[in-house]
Amino acid sequence: MSLRRRDFLKLTAAGPVAFAAAATLPTSAHASPAPDNAFDDAYGVLVDTTFCIGCRKCEWGCNEANDVPRRARTEFDDKSVTTVHRRPDATAYTVVNQIAAPPETPQPVYAKVQCMHCNHPACASACIVGALRKQPEGPVTYDAWKCIGCRYCMVACPFQIPGYEYAKALQPRVMKCGFCAERIIKEGRKPACVENCPNEALTFGRRRELRSLAHQKAVASPGRYLDHLYGETEVGGTSWLYLTGVDFARADLPPLGSRPVPELTEKIQHGVFKNFVPPLALFGLLGLVMASQHSGENGGK
Amino acid sequence: MSPTFRRLAWGIVVLSALHAPALRAQKVQTEAEQRSHMEMMKLDCRQCHTCESPTTTTPCLMACPRLTVAQSSGKHVVSEAPESMVLDKLADQYQGVQFDHKLHAGMAEMNTSCSTCHHFCPPGKIPACVSCHSIEANEQNLRQPSLKGAYHRQCMNCHREWSHDTDCNVCHLPVGKYAQAHDKTDPTDIMGKAHPVVVAPKMKSYVTPYAKGPVVTFYHEEHIELFGLRCVDCHQKENCSYCHDLSKPQAQKKTMEQVHSLCSSCHQNAKCSKCHDTVERPAFSHASTGWSVGRFHSRLECRACHPTGKRISKVNRDCTSCHGGWNQSNFRHAVTGLQLDETHASAECADCHENRHYNLKPTCAGCHDDKRDFKAVPPGKYVTVSRKR
C-alpha cells in the first residue's frame, strides 16, 4: 500500500475532527438546555431596575470598599454622567447608566452594570493559569498573584466586563467586580453596593430565593415588569439577576443564548484528552498506518 | 378498663362540656370580627389571610398585603395625624428628615389619598412604617423592603417625578466625615418650606368654543359645600409634578370626551344648556326650585332629602312625608319662634294646622268663632330664635 503525502495529511486532520465531533454531538442535539441551577444555593443579587433611581450610591459604596483609585464622595453626586454610556473599567467595578426607554416611560430608566458572576464563567475557562475561579458561594474571584496578564478573560467575557490596568507599568491587574467575596463569605455582610442602595433596588440573597422573588414580582405586577428574568438562563445562568420594565437588549444586557459560553470549547478540549483515550487512539492509529506501510514495503521486496 | 382510667375519662367529658359555651363564644366573636372586616373594607378573607380559619391568636396574615389591600377603612382624617415628624431611625450617615406630614397629606388628598403611603391600614390605629418594615432587612421575606428601602421608595417615587433630582441633601443633611463635603443647599429650593395654602376658588367662569353658549359658570364652593364632593372626586392624579414639574412636555389637547368627563360623571345625559350659557349664571339657590330652604333645612346635606344618589330627585313637599312622627307632645313649638301658651300647647296639631299642612297658614277657626288672626292674637308669645348653627 502506498500512501501519498496528501492522503496522510487528510487522515491526520480527520482524526481529531472526528473525535471532536463525537464529543460535541450529544450537546448540540438539545438546542436549549434547561437552566443550570447548580449555584441556586449560592449567593446572588436581584437587580430590580424599576426601583433604580440612578443615584450612583452603589458606585460610591463600591469605590470605598474596593482596591480601586479612591474618589471623592462629591464626584458621585454628579448625575449627568449617567446619560453618557459608561462601562466598568479598571477604576470602577460598577457603573449606572441611563437606558434608552420608550418615550412614554414617565421616569428615566437606569441599569447598574457589573460582573454578572456566571455559573459557568467564560473568563475562568479561558484563564490558562486559574487566576479566575467560580467560588461555590457564588462570586467569580480573581487572584492577581497567579495572573500572567494574558487578558484572555477580557476577550472571553460575553458581557465584556473585565478591565485592565493599562496605565500601570509594573504588575498591572485585571479589574472586575469580585462580589465583595471576602465581605459576604467571611464577614456575613452584604456587598457594598447592595448595602448602600437607598431604594433597595438590589436584593442580596440565595439565588433560589431571588428567582422565586423575581417571578412573584413579575406575576403580581405584569405592567411593571417584563416577563423575563435576565440571568436565569442566559449563558447557563448568572448569580446576578435582572428584573426589568423595558427591553434592555440595546443596553448592557445583550440577548444571549442559554448555553454556557465555554461549553463548546471545554467539550472539545476536555474531549480530546478524555482519560487519555483519544490521544492514545490517534497515535495508535498512526502507528498502525506506519506499521502497515512498513510491512507493505517489506512485502514488495 | 381500670377505675382510675374511667374516672379520668369522665373528668375529661365533664370538663369539655363545661368549656363548650366558652369555645362557642370565642367562635362567635371571631365571626363578628370577620364580618366587620369584610363589611368595612369589602375584602375577601384570602386577600389578607393564608389559612382557612384565621383567629386573633393565629391570624396567619400574609407577609405584605400591599398589592391586595390598597384602600383603608376610610375612618382616619388628616387632622388626627401629627403635623410633622422626624424620621431619624437611620441617622448614622445623614441627619434625620424633617417630614411635614400635614403638607404631604394635604397634597395626597388631590391624588390617591392617604393610601399613597399608608398602603396597609387595618381597622384601628394606622400602623407605623417600622411595625412592618424592620430596620434590618427581613431575611425570611426578601420581598419586604427594610425601613430604609420603604422610606426611600415612598419619597423618591414622587420626588424624582417633579424635581428630577435624587440628591440626598434634598431631604437629609450629611453628618460626620461627609458633612464637610456637603454643598450648601440652594436657597431657592422649596424643600423644608411650608407650601402656600391653596385657596379653593368660589366660582370659575370658562369661555368655551361652543358657539351657542360659550360661557360655563362653575361654582366650585357649591360642589363641595352643597353636593359634598371630595377633592379627589374631581382632582385625580394632581401630584406634585402636576404643578412643579417645569420640564414636562406641553399637555396635549384634550378630546371633547375628556373635557366633559369630569362633569358628565355626575351630570349624566344632561343637555348642553345645563352648563353652557351666553352669560355667567348666578349660583344655585334652592329658592329657584320653588322651595326656599329655611333655617333648619339649610343645615341638612342635600342627600338627607335627596337620597337617591347622584341624581337629584323631587321631594314630596308635604311636611308629614318626612316629619310624620310629630305631635303636640314631642314637638317643641318654640323653635318656630312662637312659644305656645299652656292652653294651646295641649291642643292637637291639626286643630290649628288644617290637615297637618304646616306650610299653609294656620287657622284659629277650629275653636274660635271670632275670626281672629293668629298674628294679631298670638296663641303664646313670640321668642327670638338663635340663628346660630
Boltz contact constraints between the chains, C-beta under 6 A:
constraints:
  - contact:
      token1: [A, 53]
      token2: [B, 156]
      max_distance: 6.0
  - contact:
      token1: [A, 53]
      token2: [B, 160]
      max_distance: 6.0
  - contact:
      token1: [A, 53]
      token2: [B, 166]
      max_distance: 6.0
  - contact:
      token1: [A, 55]
      token2: [B, 166]
      max_distance: 6.0
  - contact:
      token1: [A, 73]
      token2: [B, 178]
      max_distance: 6.0
  - contact:
      token1: [A, 73]
      token2: [B, 181]
      max_distance: 6.0
  - contact:
      token1: [A, 74]
      token2: [B, 181]
      max_distance: 6.0
  - contact:
      token1: [A, 198]
      token2: [B, 152]
      max_distance: 6.0
  - contact:
      token1: [A, 199]
      token2: [B, 152]
      max_distance: 6.0
  - contact:
      token1: [A, 199]
      token2: [B, 153]
      max_distance: 6.0
  - contact:
      token1: [A, 199]
      token2: [B, 156]
      max_distance: 6.0
  - contact:
      token1: [A, 200]
      token2: [B, 145]
      max_distance: 6.0
  - contact:
      token1: [A, 200]
      token2: [B, 149]
      max_distance: 6.0
  - contact:
      token1: [A, 203]
      token2: [B, 142]
      max_distance: 6.0
  - contact:
      token1: [A, 205]
      token2: [B, 142]
      max_distance: 6.0
  - contact:
      token1: [A, 209]
      token2: [B, 142]
      max_distance: 6.0
  - contact:
      token1: [A, 213]
      token2: [B, 142]
      max_distance: 6.0
  - contact:
      token1: [A, 213]
      token2: [B, 143]
      max_distance: 6.0
  - contact:
      token1: [A, 220]
      token2: [B, 67]
      max_distance: 6.0
